[in-house]
Amino acid sequence: MPTLSTFYGIKITMNYNDHLPPHFHAEYQDFEATIEIASGLVTGRMPRRALNLIWSWLDEHRDEVMENWERAQARQALKPVEPLR
């Protein structure tokens, strides 16, 4: 699964040709979650502090993440997204 970004020990990935709704995957320590791009809705388990960082990153890069979703659906190479600073 290609990595879009890594920050503060959180790894953000996206599958090619994945199911709807548009989403990405986040891993932090032993936690894994799926986050919807449009709403930020979380499926899975993730500590609140890590989720707050993920949501901040998503707020800053939502357009880039959605562009990568569209690229993944077309099986095109994904573009790295800047980490949260």
Backbone as XML, in Angstrom:
<?xml version="1.0"?>
<chain id="A" units="angstrom">
  <residue number="1" name="MET">
    <atom name="N" x="0.859" y="-1.169" z="0.000"/>
    <atom name="CA" x="0.000" y="0.000" z="0.000"/>
    <atom name="C" x="0.910" y="1.238" z="0.000"/>
  </residue>
  <residue number="2" name="PRO">
    <atom name="N" x="0.799" y="2.108" z="-1.007"/>
    <atom name="CA" x="1.663" y="3.285" z="-1.086"/>
    <atom name="C" x="1.458" y="4.245" z="0.090"/>
  </residue>
  <residue number="3" name="THR">
    <atom name="N" x="2.557" y="4.809" z="0.551"/>
    <atom name="CA" x="2.536" y="5.780" z="1.646"/>
    <atom name="C" x="2.417" y="7.189" z="1.071"/>
  </residue>
  <residue number="4" name="LEU">
    <atom name="N" x="1.421" y="7.933" z="1.569"/>
    <atom name="CA" x="1.249" y="9.329" z="1.158"/>
    <atom name="C" x="2.073" y="10.271" z="2.013"/>
  </residue>
  <residue number="5" name="SER">
    <atom name="N" x="2.125" y="9.980" z="3.333"/>
    <atom name="CA" x="2.789" y="10.882" z="4.263"/>
    <atom name="C" x="3.093" y="10.149" z="5.566"/>
  </residue>
  <residue number="6" name="THR">
    <atom name="N" x="4.091" y="10.636" z="6.265"/>
    <atom name="CA" x="4.445" y="10.113" z="7.588"/>
    <atom name="C" x="4.779" y="11.299" z="8.480"/>
  </residue>
  <residue number="7" name="PHE">
    <atom name="N" x="4.193" y="11.345" z="9.669"/>
    <atom name="CA" x="4.480" y="12.422" z="10.613"/>
    <atom name="C" x="4.157" y="11.958" z="12.025"/>
  </residue>
  <residue number="8" name="TYR">
    <atom name="N" x="4.988" y="12.354" z="12.975"/>
    <atom name="CA" x="4.794" y="12.057" z="14.388"/>
    <atom name="C" x="4.480" y="10.577" z="14.641"/>
  </residue>
  <residue number="9" name="GLY">
    <atom name="N" x="5.130" y="9.694" z="13.883"/>
    <atom name="CA" x="4.922" y="8.263" z="14.055"/>
    <atom name="C" x="3.656" y="7.734" z="13.406"/>
  </residue>
  <residue number="10" name="ILE">
    <atom name="N" x="2.932" y="8.585" z="12.674"/>
    <atom name="CA" x="1.696" y="8.195" z="11.992"/>
    <atom name="C" x="2.020" y="7.983" z="10.511"/>
  </residue>
  <residue number="11" name="LYS">
    <atom name="N" x="1.574" y="6.861" z="9.981"/>
    <atom name="CA" x="1.788" y="6.542" z="8.572"/>
    <atom name="C" x="0.440" y="6.591" z="7.852"/>
  </residue>
  <residue number="12" name="ILE">
    <atom name="N" x="0.373" y="7.400" z="6.786"/>
    <atom name="CA" x="-0.845" y="7.560" z="5.992"/>
    <atom name="C" x="-0.641" y="6.834" z="4.666"/>
  </residue>
  <residue number="13" name="THR">
    <atom name="N" x="-1.543" y="5.901" z="4.361"/>
    <atom name="CA" x="-1.433" y="5.115" z="3.138"/>
    <atom name="C" x="-2.757" y="5.118" z="2.378"/>
  </residue>
  <residue number="14" name="MET">
    <atom name="N" x="-2.673" y="4.688" z="1.107"/>
    <atom name="CA" x="-3.884" y="4.595" z="0.288"/>
    <atom name="C" x="-3.727" y="3.410" z="-0.654"/>
  </residue>
  <residue number="15" name="ASN">
    <atom name="N" x="-4.781" y="2.612" z="-0.770"/>
    <atom name="CA" x="-4.805" y="1.473" z="-1.685"/>
    <atom name="C" x="-5.200" y="1.914" z="-3.085"/>
  </residue>
  <residue number="16" name="TYR">
    <atom name="N" x="-4.718" y="1.181" z="-4.069"/>
    <atom name="CA" x="-5.176" y="1.384" z="-5.434"/>
    <atom name="C" x="-6.537" y="0.728" z="-5.614"/>
  </residue>
  <residue number="17" name="ASN">
    <atom name="N" x="-7.415" y="1.399" z="-6.365"/>
    <atom name="CA" x="-8.717" y="0.845" z="-6.736"/>
    <atom name="C" x="-9.489" y="0.334" z="-5.516"/>
  </residue>
  <residue number="18" name="ASP">
    <atom name="N" x="-9.494" y="1.083" z="-4.438"/>
    <atom name="CA" x="-10.157" y="0.718" z="-3.184"/>
    <atom name="C" x="-11.652" y="1.033" z="-3.263"/>
  </residue>
  <residue number="19" name="HIS">
    <atom name="N" x="-12.399" y="0.556" z="-2.290"/>
    <atom name="CA" x="-13.855" y="0.732" z="-2.242"/>
    <atom name="C" x="-14.237" y="2.158" z="-1.837"/>
  </residue>
  <residue number="20" name="LEU">
    <atom name="N" x="-15.456" y="2.543" z="-2.173"/>
    <atom name="CA" x="-16.016" y="3.836" z="-1.759"/>
    <atom name="C" x="-16.471" y="3.739" z="-0.315"/>
  </residue>
  <residue number="21" name="PRO">
    <atom name="N" x="-16.618" y="4.835" z="0.393"/>
    <atom name="CA" x="-16.343" y="6.214" z="0.009"/>
    <atom name="C" x="-14.838" y="6.488" z="-0.018"/>
  </residue>
  <residue number="22" name="PRO">
    <atom name="N" x="-14.431" y="7.589" z="-0.674"/>
    <atom name="CA" x="-13.012" y="7.933" z="-0.716"/>
    <atom name="C" x="-12.436" y="8.032" z="0.703"/>
  </residue>
  <residue number="23" name="HIS">
    <atom name="N" x="-11.304" y="7.356" z="0.915"/>
    <atom name="CA" x="-10.720" y="7.288" z="2.250"/>
    <atom name="C" x="-9.227" y="6.989" z="2.162"/>
  </residue>
  <residue number="24" name="PHE">
    <atom name="N" x="-8.569" y="7.070" z="3.303"/>
    <atom name="CA" x="-7.173" y="6.659" z="3.414"/>
    <atom name="C" x="-7.028" y="5.863" z="4.698"/>
  </residue>
  <residue number="25" name="HIS">
    <atom name="N" x="-5.890" y="5.240" z="4.858"/>
    <atom name="CA" x="-5.609" y="4.410" z="6.016"/>
    <atom name="C" x="-4.535" y="5.089" z="6.861"/>
  </residue>
  <residue number="26" name="ALA">
    <atom name="N" x="-4.665" y="4.972" z="8.173"/>
    <atom name="CA" x="-3.676" y="5.534" z="9.096"/>
    <atom name="C" x="-3.232" y="4.441" z="10.059"/>
  </residue>
  <residue number="27" name="GLU">
    <atom name="N" x="-1.928" y="4.401" z="10.319"/>
    <atom name="CA" x="-1.353" y="3.473" z="11.280"/>
    <atom name="C" x="-0.538" y="4.273" z="12.291"/>
  </residue>
  <residue number="28" name="TYR">
    <atom name="N" x="-0.686" y="3.909" z="13.536"/>
    <atom name="CA" x="0.073" y="4.538" z="14.611"/>
    <atom name="C" x="0.276" y="3.490" z="15.693"/>
  </residue>
  <residue number="29" name="GLN">
    <atom name="N" x="1.528" y="3.150" z="15.968"/>
    <atom name="CA" x="1.855" y="2.076" z="16.902"/>
    <atom name="C" x="1.066" y="0.828" z="16.522"/>
  </residue>
  <residue number="30" name="ASP">
    <atom name="N" x="0.254" y="0.281" z="17.409"/>
    <atom name="CA" x="-0.528" y="-0.922" z="17.106"/>
    <atom name="C" x="-1.954" y="-0.590" z="16.673"/>
  </residue>
  <residue number="31" name="PHE">
    <atom name="N" x="-2.224" y="0.661" z="16.348"/>
    <atom name="CA" x="-3.572" y="1.097" z="15.982"/>
    <atom name="C" x="-3.676" y="1.277" z="14.469"/>
  </residue>
  <residue number="32" name="GLU">
    <atom name="N" x="-4.854" y="0.969" z="13.941"/>
    <atom name="CA" x="-5.138" y="1.171" z="12.520"/>
    <atom name="C" x="-6.548" y="1.728" z="12.372"/>
  </residue>
  <residue number="33" name="ALA">
    <atom name="N" x="-6.701" y="2.650" z="11.435"/>
    <atom name="CA" x="-8.013" y="3.233" z="11.193"/>
    <atom name="C" x="-8.127" y="3.624" z="9.725"/>
  </residue>
  <residue number="34" name="THR">
    <atom name="N" x="-9.357" y="3.716" z="9.274"/>
    <atom name="CA" x="-9.691" y="4.222" z="7.949"/>
    <atom name="C" x="-10.412" y="5.545" z="8.161"/>
  </residue>
  <residue number="35" name="ILE">
    <atom name="N" x="-9.995" y="6.571" z="7.424"/>
    <atom name="CA" x="-10.573" y="7.906" z="7.589"/>
    <atom name="C" x="-11.158" y="8.367" z="6.249"/>
  </residue>
  <residue number="36" name="GLU">
    <atom name="N" x="-12.438" y="8.736" z="6.255"/>
    <atom name="CA" x="-13.071" y="9.254" z="5.053"/>
    <atom name="C" x="-12.529" y="10.650" z="4.751"/>
  </residue>
  <residue number="37" name="ILE">
    <atom name="N" x="-12.227" y="10.892" z="3.499"/>
    <atom name="CA" x="-11.614" y="12.161" z="3.110"/>
    <atom name="C" x="-12.578" y="13.329" z="3.300"/>
  </residue>
  <residue number="38" name="ALA">
    <atom name="N" x="-13.802" y="13.202" z="2.868"/>
    <atom name="CA" x="-14.752" y="14.323" z="2.919"/>
    <atom name="C" x="-15.165" y="14.679" z="4.337"/>
  </residue>
  <residue number="39" name="SER">
    <atom name="N" x="-15.456" y="13.678" z="5.146"/>
    <atom name="CA" x="-16.037" y="13.929" z="6.468"/>
    <atom name="C" x="-15.075" y="13.761" z="7.635"/>
  </residue>
  <residue number="40" name="GLY">
    <atom name="N" x="-13.982" y="13.039" z="7.424"/>
    <atom name="CA" x="-13.080" y="12.735" z="8.528"/>
    <atom name="C" x="-13.588" y="11.611" z="9.412"/>
  </residue>
  <residue number="41" name="LEU">
    <atom name="N" x="-14.687" y="10.953" z="9.015"/>
    <atom name="CA" x="-15.261" y="9.847" z="9.785"/>
    <atom name="C" x="-14.234" y="8.725" z="9.911"/>
  </residue>
  <residue number="42" name="VAL">
    <atom name="N" x="-14.120" y="8.185" z="11.126"/>
    <atom name="CA" x="-13.110" y="7.183" z="11.436"/>
    <atom name="C" x="-13.749" y="5.820" z="11.651"/>
  </residue>
  <residue number="43" name="THR">
    <atom name="N" x="-13.158" y="4.802" z="11.033"/>
    <atom name="CA" x="-13.512" y="3.414" z="11.282"/>
    <atom name="C" x="-12.246" y="2.728" z="11.774"/>
  </residue>
  <residue number="44" name="GLY">
    <atom name="N" x="-12.325" y="2.082" z="12.901"/>
    <atom name="CA" x="-11.154" y="1.443" z="13.484"/>
    <atom name="C" x="-10.801" y="2.084" z="14.803"/>
  </residue>
  <residue number="45" name="ARG">
    <atom name="N" x="-9.581" y="1.817" z="15.254"/>
    <atom name="CA" x="-9.135" y="2.335" z="16.550"/>
    <atom name="C" x="-7.906" y="3.207" z="16.368"/>
  </residue>
  <residue number="46" name="MET">
    <atom name="N" x="-7.921" y="4.357" z="17.063"/>
    <atom name="CA" x="-6.805" y="5.289" z="17.003"/>
    <atom name="C" x="-6.890" y="6.182" z="18.234"/>
  </residue>
  <residue number="47" name="PRO">
    <atom name="N" x="-5.770" y="6.406" z="18.932"/>
    <atom name="CA" x="-5.809" y="7.311" z="20.093"/>
    <atom name="C" x="-6.261" y="8.714" z="19.680"/>
  </residue>
  <residue number="48" name="ARG">
    <atom name="N" x="-6.965" y="9.379" z="20.566"/>
    <atom name="CA" x="-7.516" y="10.716" z="20.289"/>
    <atom name="C" x="-6.420" y="11.691" z="19.862"/>
  </residue>
  <residue number="49" name="ARG">
    <atom name="N" x="-5.269" y="11.655" z="20.518"/>
    <atom name="CA" x="-4.193" y="12.585" z="20.170"/>
    <atom name="C" x="-3.738" y="12.369" z="18.724"/>
  </residue>
  <residue number="50" name="ALA">
    <atom name="N" x="-3.590" y="11.111" z="18.312"/>
    <atom name="CA" x="-3.192" y="10.808" z="16.938"/>
    <atom name="C" x="-4.290" y="11.236" z="15.969"/>
  </residue>
  <residue number="51" name="LEU">
    <atom name="N" x="-5.549" y="10.994" z="16.312"/>
    <atom name="CA" x="-6.662" y="11.418" z="15.453"/>
    <atom name="C" x="-6.671" y="12.924" z="15.252"/>
  </residue>
  <residue number="52" name="ASN">
    <atom name="N" x="-6.433" y="13.664" z="16.306"/>
    <atom name="CA" x="-6.397" y="15.128" z="16.184"/>
    <atom name="C" x="-5.305" y="15.568" z="15.208"/>
  </residue>
  <residue number="53" name="LEU">
    <atom name="N" x="-4.149" y="14.896" z="15.245"/>
    <atom name="CA" x="-3.070" y="15.204" z="14.307"/>
    <atom name="C" x="-3.476" y="14.839" z="12.878"/>
  </residue>
  <residue number="54" name="ILE">
    <atom name="N" x="-4.107" y="13.687" z="12.722"/>
    <atom name="CA" x="-4.557" y="13.245" z="11.394"/>
    <atom name="C" x="-5.584" y="14.221" z="10.835"/>
  </residue>
  <residue number="55" name="TRP">
    <atom name="N" x="-6.545" y="14.619" z="11.649"/>
    <atom name="CA" x="-7.564" y="15.563" z="11.185"/>
    <atom name="C" x="-6.951" y="16.909" z="10.820"/>
  </residue>
  <residue number="56" name="SER">
    <atom name="N" x="-5.971" y="17.375" z="11.581"/>
    <atom name="CA" x="-5.285" y="18.633" z="11.244"/>
    <atom name="C" x="-4.577" y="18.513" z="9.903"/>
  </residue>
  <residue number="57" name="TRP">
    <atom name="N" x="-3.892" y="17.382" z="9.704"/>
    <atom name="CA" x="-3.205" y="17.133" z="8.438"/>
    <atom name="C" x="-4.217" y="17.099" z="7.292"/>
  </residue>
  <residue number="58" name="LEU">
    <atom name="N" x="-5.329" y="16.412" z="7.496"/>
    <atom name="CA" x="-6.359" y="16.314" z="6.460"/>
    <atom name="C" x="-6.930" y="17.693" z="6.133"/>
  </residue>
  <residue number="59" name="ASP">
    <atom name="N" x="-7.178" y="18.518" z="7.133"/>
    <atom name="CA" x="-7.693" y="19.869" z="6.893"/>
    <atom name="C" x="-6.750" y="20.669" z="5.997"/>
  </residue>
  <residue number="60" name="GLU">
    <atom name="N" x="-5.439" y="20.484" z="6.182"/>
    <atom name="CA" x="-4.436" y="21.218" z="5.402"/>
    <atom name="C" x="-4.274" y="20.671" z="3.991"/>
  </residue>
  <residue number="61" name="HIS">
    <atom name="N" x="-4.560" y="19.374" z="3.803"/>
    <atom name="CA" x="-4.202" y="18.720" z="2.541"/>
    <atom name="C" x="-5.359" y="17.964" z="1.884"/>
  </residue>
  <residue number="62" name="ARG">
    <atom name="N" x="-6.589" y="18.308" z="2.225"/>
    <atom name="CA" x="-7.755" y="17.563" z="1.716"/>
    <atom name="C" x="-7.761" y="17.481" z="0.178"/>
  </residue>
  <residue number="63" name="ASP">
    <atom name="N" x="-7.476" y="18.578" z="-0.509"/>
    <atom name="CA" x="-7.495" y="18.568" z="-1.974"/>
    <atom name="C" x="-6.440" y="17.610" z="-2.533"/>
  </residue>
  <residue number="64" name="GLU">
    <atom name="N" x="-5.246" y="17.621" z="-1.953"/>
    <atom name="CA" x="-4.177" y="16.731" z="-2.410"/>
    <atom name="C" x="-4.529" y="15.268" z="-2.139"/>
  </residue>
  <residue number="65" name="VAL">
    <atom name="N" x="-5.139" y="15.012" z="-0.991"/>
    <atom name="CA" x="-5.523" y="13.643" z="-0.647"/>
    <atom name="C" x="-6.604" y="13.162" z="-1.609"/>
  </residue>
  <residue number="66" name="MET">
    <atom name="N" x="-7.572" y="14.010" z="-1.906"/>
    <atom name="CA" x="-8.632" y="13.634" z="-2.851"/>
    <atom name="C" x="-8.062" y="13.422" z="-4.245"/>
  </residue>
  <residue number="67" name="GLU">
    <atom name="N" x="-7.114" y="14.251" z="-4.645"/>
    <atom name="CA" x="-6.456" y="14.055" z="-5.941"/>
    <atom name="C" x="-5.765" y="12.689" z="-5.975"/>
  </residue>
  <residue number="68" name="ASN">
    <atom name="N" x="-5.128" y="12.314" z="-4.880"/>
    <atom name="CA" x="-4.488" y="11.000" z="-4.825"/>
    <atom name="C" x="-5.519" y="9.880" z="-4.882"/>
  </residue>
  <residue number="69" name="TRP">
    <atom name="N" x="-6.697" y="10.075" z="-4.260"/>
    <atom name="CA" x="-7.751" y="9.071" z="-4.359"/>
    <atom name="C" x="-8.124" y="8.851" z="-5.839"/>
  </residue>
  <residue number="70" name="GLU">
    <atom name="N" x="-8.294" y="9.948" z="-6.559"/>
    <atom name="CA" x="-8.654" y="9.855" z="-7.972"/>
    <atom name="C" x="-7.544" y="9.182" z="-8.774"/>
  </residue>
  <residue number="71" name="ARG">
    <atom name="N" x="-6.303" y="9.493" z="-8.458"/>
    <atom name="CA" x="-5.163" y="8.848" z="-9.119"/>
    <atom name="C" x="-5.140" y="7.356" z="-8.812"/>
  </residue>
  <residue number="72" name="ALA">
    <atom name="N" x="-5.414" y="7.004" z="-7.564"/>
    <atom name="CA" x="-5.401" y="5.586" z="-7.172"/>
    <atom name="C" x="-6.501" y="4.821" z="-7.907"/>
  </residue>
  <residue number="73" name="GLN">
    <atom name="N" x="-7.670" y="5.442" z="-8.056"/>
    <atom name="CA" x="-8.767" y="4.783" z="-8.769"/>
    <atom name="C" x="-8.406" y="4.550" z="-10.236"/>
  </residue>
  <residue number="74" name="ALA">
    <atom name="N" x="-7.594" y="5.430" z="-10.793"/>
    <atom name="CA" x="-7.141" y="5.306" z="-12.180"/>
    <atom name="C" x="-5.841" y="4.504" z="-12.278"/>
  </residue>
  <residue number="75" name="ARG">
    <atom name="N" x="-5.383" y="3.981" z="-11.151"/>
    <atom name="CA" x="-4.139" y="3.198" z="-11.077"/>
    <atom name="C" x="-2.935" y="3.994" z="-11.588"/>
  </residue>
  <residue number="76" name="GLN">
    <atom name="N" x="-2.896" y="5.268" z="-11.207"/>
    <atom name="CA" x="-1.756" y="6.126" z="-11.519"/>
    <atom name="C" x="-0.895" y="6.257" z="-10.270"/>
  </residue>
  <residue number="77" name="ALA">
    <atom name="N" x="0.353" y="6.633" z="-10.462"/>
    <atom name="CA" x="1.259" y="6.820" z="-9.337"/>
    <atom name="C" x="0.724" y="7.898" z="-8.404"/>
  </residue>
  <residue number="78" name="LEU">
    <atom name="N" x="0.824" y="7.657" z="-7.100"/>
    <atom name="CA" x="0.370" y="8.624" z="-6.114"/>
    <atom name="C" x="1.468" y="9.637" z="-5.826"/>
  </residue>
  <residue number="79" name="LYS">
    <atom name="N" x="1.051" y="10.835" z="-5.445"/>
    <atom name="CA" x="1.997" y="11.906" z="-5.140"/>
    <atom name="C" x="2.145" y="12.032" z="-3.634"/>
  </residue>
  <residue number="80" name="PRO">
    <atom name="N" x="3.375" y="12.152" z="-3.144"/>
    <atom name="CA" x="3.562" y="12.359" z="-1.695"/>
    <atom name="C" x="2.874" y="13.633" z="-1.237"/>
  </residue>
  <residue number="81" name="VAL">
    <atom name="N" x="2.407" y="13.618" z="0.003"/>
    <atom name="CA" x="1.757" y="14.779" z="0.610"/>
    <atom name="C" x="2.628" y="15.212" z="1.785"/>
  </residue>
  <residue number="82" name="GLU">
    <atom name="N" x="2.854" y="16.515" z="1.889"/>
    <atom name="CA" x="3.687" y="17.054" z="2.959"/>
    <atom name="C" x="3.180" y="16.584" z="4.326"/>
  </residue>
  <residue number="83" name="PRO">
    <atom name="N" x="4.093" y="16.297" z="5.230"/>
    <atom name="CA" x="3.673" y="15.905" z="6.588"/>
    <atom name="C" x="3.150" y="17.112" z="7.374"/>
  </residue>
  <residue number="84" name="LEU">
    <atom name="N" x="2.493" y="16.814" z="8.468"/>
    <atom name="CA" x="2.048" y="17.856" z="9.388"/>
    <atom name="C" x="3.262" y="18.448" z="10.066"/>
  </residue>
  <residue number="85" name="ARG">
    <atom name="N" x="3.291" y="19.762" z="10.194"/>
    <atom name="CA" x="4.441" y="20.414" z="10.844"/>
    <atom name="C" x="4.036" y="21.084" z="12.110"/>
  </residue>
</chain>
